[in-house]
Structure formats: structure tokens, C-alpha cells
Amino acid sequence: MKGLVFFLCIIVLLVLAVAVGSQNDAVISVNYLIAKTEMTIASLIAIAVGLGVVVGVLAVLSSW
């Protein structure tokens, strides 16, 4: 039962992310350490969330 609730929460979060991402289609300029690029806000949010998930998983696995 706990796994089902977790799965449903993940699905709800993904649906919300797609809804927010579809509304943010403006192109912005992103300056980072060695370069500059242009991308949509939705892409930038997806990259930031993906990096956050990877860092979080690595932090949990390193302490386990």
C-alpha cells in the first residue's frame, strides 16, 4: 500500500511538472561559468530538477 501511494504521488508530480513546463515556453539567456546559451524556461527547470534528483540519490546512497 505504501508503494502505491508513493507511485501515485510521483505521477501527480510529473503531471504538474508537465503542466507548468507547457506554460513556460519563453526563451531565456543562461550565463554559466564558461559559456552562455539560450533555452526555454521549461528546459532549464527540467535540467535543474534532474540534477537535484541525481545529487539527492547520490547523497542517500553514499550514506547508506
FENPENOR-V631852 format. One record per backbone hydrogen bond with DSSP energy under -1.0 kcal/mol. CO is the residue of the C=O (numbers start at 1). NH is the residue of the N-H. Records with the same first field share a line. If there is no record, write none. Layout:
# FENPENOR-V631852
CO: NH + NH
This chain:
# FENPENOR-V631852
1: 5
2: 6
3: 7
4: 8
5: 9
6: 10
7: 11
8: 12
9: 13
10: 14
11: 15
12: 16
13: 17
14: 18
15: 19
16: 20
17: 21
18: 22
24: 42
26: 41
28: 39
30: 37
35: 32
37: 30
39: 28
40: 44
41: 45
42: 46
43: 47
44: 48
45: 49
46: 50
47: 51
48: 52
49: 53
50: 54
51: 55
52: 56
53: 57
54: 58
55: 59
56: 60
57: 61
58: 62
59: 63
